[in-house]
């Protein structure tokens, strides 16, 4: 599993694919406090259209200074929901809850 490079969430139209995949979102600077530590991550998501999902997140959080990236080696698009669920589950196990916006 390999994610591409980070780009501003507001620039997803230029970087995110318009097909299925998994996206990851983090704060640009600083860390978010979780019950068992700190992390920059605020969101993982499987989407039928990664570009549309990133665009919707940007619209829902217009003042958030977030970065986004997506899986670049998704061999089986049908696996995207399971991959995102595993990322969320592993994050929650490590940090004490699922990732979420500050």
C-alpha positions as CSV (number, residue, x, y, z in Angstrom):
1,X,0.0,0.0,0.0
2,X,1.5,3.3,-1.1
3,X,0.1,6.8,-0.8
4,X,1.2,9.6,-3.1
5,X,2.5,12.9,-2.1
6,X,0.6,15.4,0.1
7,X,-1.3,18.3,-1.6
8,X,-3.6,21.0,-0.2
9,X,-7.1,19.7,0.2
10,X,-8.3,22.7,-1.7
11,X,-6.2,21.7,-4.7
12,X,-7.7,18.2,-5.0
13,X,-9.2,19.0,-8.4
14,X,-5.7,19.2,-9.7
15,X,-4.3,16.1,-7.9
16,X,-6.9,13.6,-6.8
17,X,-8.1,10.9,-9.2
18,X,-11.7,11.0,-10.3
19,X,-12.1,7.3,-9.6
20,X,-12.3,4.9,-6.7
21,X,-9.7,4.9,-4.0
22,X,-8.7,5.8,-0.4
23,X,-7.8,9.2,0.8
24,X,-6.0,10.4,3.9
25,X,-6.3,13.9,5.4
26,X,-4.0,15.6,7.9
27,X,-3.6,19.1,9.4
28,X,-0.9,21.0,7.6
29,X,0.8,22.1,10.9
30,X,0.7,20.9,14.4
31,X,-0.9,17.9,15.9
32,X,-4.3,16.8,17.1
33,X,-4.7,15.6,20.6
34,X,-6.1,12.1,20.9
35,X,-6.7,10.0,24.1
36,X,-3.4,8.2,23.7
37,X,-1.1,10.6,21.9
38,X,-1.0,13.2,19.1
39,X,-1.2,12.8,15.4
40,X,-1.6,15.1,12.3
41,X,-4.3,12.7,10.8
42,X,-7.9,13.8,10.9
43,X,-9.6,11.6,8.3
44,X,-9.4,8.4,6.2
45,X,-12.0,7.6,3.6
46,X,-12.8,5.1,0.9
47,X,-14.6,6.8,-2.0
48,X,-16.0,5.9,-5.4
49,X,-14.6,9.2,-6.6
50,X,-11.6,10.4,-4.6
51,X,-11.7,13.8,-6.2
52,X,-15.3,14.4,-5.4
53,X,-14.8,13.2,-1.8
54,X,-11.9,15.5,-1.3
55,X,-13.8,18.4,-2.9
56,X,-16.7,17.7,-0.5
57,X,-14.4,17.7,2.5
58,X,-12.9,21.0,1.4
59,X,-16.3,22.5,1.1
60,X,-17.5,21.2,4.4
61,X,-14.4,22.6,6.2
62,X,-13.5,25.8,4.3
63,X,-11.3,27.2,7.0
64,X,-9.3,24.1,7.6
65,X,-5.7,24.1,6.5
66,X,-5.5,20.5,5.6
67,X,-3.4,18.3,3.3
68,X,-4.6,15.3,1.4
69,X,-3.1,12.3,-0.3
70,X,-4.5,9.2,-1.9
71,X,-3.5,5.6,-2.6
72,X,-1.5,5.3,-5.8
73,X,-1.3,1.5,-6.0
74,X,-4.9,0.4,-5.5
75,X,-4.9,-2.8,-7.6
76,X,-8.4,-3.7,-6.6
77,X,-10.8,-0.8,-6.3
78,X,-13.3,-3.1,-4.5
79,X,-10.8,-3.3,-1.7
80,X,-10.9,0.4,-0.9
81,X,-13.6,0.2,1.9
82,X,-11.7,-2.6,3.6
83,X,-8.4,-0.7,3.4
84,X,-10.0,2.5,4.8
85,X,-11.7,0.5,7.6
86,X,-8.3,-1.1,8.5
87,X,-6.6,2.3,8.6
88,X,-9.3,3.7,10.9
89,X,-9.2,0.6,13.1
90,X,-5.4,0.7,13.4
91,X,-5.5,4.4,14.1
92,X,-8.1,4.0,16.9
93,X,-6.1,1.1,18.4
94,X,-3.0,3.3,18.6
95,X,-4.5,6.7,19.5
96,X,-7.6,5.7,21.5
97,X,-10.3,6.8,19.0
98,X,-10.9,7.2,15.3
99,X,-9.3,10.1,13.6
100,X,-11.4,13.3,13.6
101,X,-11.1,17.0,12.9
102,X,-9.9,19.1,15.8
